[in-house]
Amino acid sequence: MAVTLSLVALFGLVLFLLLRSGSLTPGGAFTAAGFGFFLASTGAAGPINDMATALIDALPNI
């Protein structure tokens, strides 16, 4: 059974765990989330999505 997990949910979980462990301050999490939103509105969003898709497609072949 293949399980598909959204990258947004995955990164959100990582940010949550870092906040809970004290490794990341709330200001750092806000900055990381803000950077993600601003990056998504630039021309770099397409190549980043293509790279993430290629990596996810390559995982079963490893």
C-alpha positions, 0 to 999 in steps of 0.5 A: 500500500502506497502512502502519500504524504504532502510535503507541506504536512511533512515540513509542518511536522518537522517545524512542530517537532523542532519547536517542541524540542526547543531546537527552534524558537518561535521566531525562527519557525515564523521566519522559515514559514514566511520564507516558504511563502515568499519562495513559493511566489517567485520563479524558483517555485517551479524548479523546486517543485520539479526537483521535489517530484523527481526525488519522490519518484526516485525513492521507490527505485532506491 
